[in-house]
């Protein structure tokens, strides 16, 4: 399961919307919003983006060098957990539109 359910739920809560209000704003069924937020439905990137934009927010994806000192070691994950992490990240990245960020 990806983090899509958390992204959707937190965007909606931050906007102060109910699931029904978000569904109406985006043209998505209320049951689909509920299934996504419970992690029972994996939305496409495009659907997740539409839901987040329905909350007057946006998804930004940033590619930058990894600061390995702030990350857990791959050695902390078992083989299956590594595969799941790689698969999830690959699917998300393939669907994502890379958005340039302002210079820091």
C-alpha distance (Angstrom), angle and dihedral (degrees) to the residues before:
residue distance angle dihedral
X1 . . .
X2 3.79 . .
X3 3.77 129.3 .
X4 3.82 91.6 -101.1
X5 3.79 92.5 105.9
X6 3.81 91.1 55.6
X7 3.80 93.0 46.0
X8 3.80 91.8 51.2
X9 3.80 95.5 44.8
X10 3.82 95.3 45.7
X11 3.81 92.8 46.8
X12 3.81 90.4 51.1
X13 3.81 93.8 46.2
X14 3.80 92.0 47.0
X15 3.81 89.1 52.4
X16 3.81 90.1 49.5
X17 3.81 93.2 -123.3
X18 3.77 131.0 142.6
X19 3.79 119.5 -130.4
X20 3.80 88.9 -107.6
X21 3.83 92.1 52.3
X22 3.81 91.7 49.3
X23 3.80 90.5 48.3
X24 3.80 91.3 52.0
X25 3.82 92.7 48.0
X26 3.79 92.9 51.1
X27 3.80 103.3 33.9
X28 3.80 91.3 -118.2
X29 3.79 120.4 132.1
X30 3.81 115.4 -102.8
X31 3.81 89.3 -125.0
X32 3.83 90.5 56.6
X33 3.81 91.6 51.6
X34 3.81 89.3 49.6
X35 3.83 92.7 48.1
X36 3.82 91.6 49.0
X37 3.80 92.0 49.5
X38 3.81 91.3 49.4
X39 3.80 91.2 50.3
X40 3.81 92.1 -115.6
X41 3.81 94.3 115.5
X42 3.80 125.2 44.8
X43 3.83 108.6 -146.5
X44 3.77 123.1 -148.7
X45 3.78 114.2 -110.6
X46 3.80 88.8 -106.8
X47 3.83 92.2 54.7
X48 3.80 92.2 46.2
X49 3.79 89.5 49.9
X50 3.83 91.0 50.3
X51 3.81 91.2 50.6
X52 3.80 92.9 48.6
X53 3.81 91.3 47.0
X54 3.82 87.7 50.3
X55 3.81 84.5 62.9
X56 3.83 90.2 53.4
X57 3.79 90.7 -108.7
X58 3.79 134.7 108.2
X59 3.77 138.2 -140.8
X60 3.78 115.2 -123.7
X61 3.78 121.8 -169.0
X62 3.74 117.9 -162.6
X63 3.79 127.7 -167.4
X64 3.79 115.1 -158.7
X65 3.79 139.7 139.8
X66 3.79 115.4 -67.6
X67 3.78 118.8 -111.0
X68 3.80 96.8 -144.9
X69 3.79 92.3 -173.0
X70 3.82 89.0 70.3
X71 3.81 97.0 46.2
X72 3.76 133.4 83.4
X73 3.76 113.6 -112.4
X74 3.81 119.8 -100.3
X75 3.77 82.5 -127.9
X76 3.80 87.9 70.7
X77 3.82 89.8 65.7
X78 3.78 126.0 73.1
X79 3.79 119.3 -127.1
X80 3.82 95.5 -95.5
X81 3.81 92.2 47.9
X82 3.81 89.8 52.2
X83 3.80 91.2 50.8
X84 3.81 91.7 48.8
X85 3.80 91.5 48.9
X86 3.80 93.0 48.9
X87 3.81 92.9 45.1
X88 3.80 93.4 48.4
X89 3.80 93.1 46.9
X90 3.81 92.0 46.4
X91 3.80 93.8 51.5
X92 3.79 92.5 46.0
X93 3.81 93.2 47.2
X94 3.81 92.6 47.5
X95 3.79 91.2 55.4
X96 3.79 97.0 39.5
X97 3.74 126.8 95.9
X98 3.78 108.9 -135.4
X99 3.77 109.4 -127.0
X100 3.80 118.5 -158.5
X101 3.77 113.2 -128.7
X102 3.80 127.4 -143.7
X103 3.79 115.5 -93.8
X104 3.75 112.0 -89.1
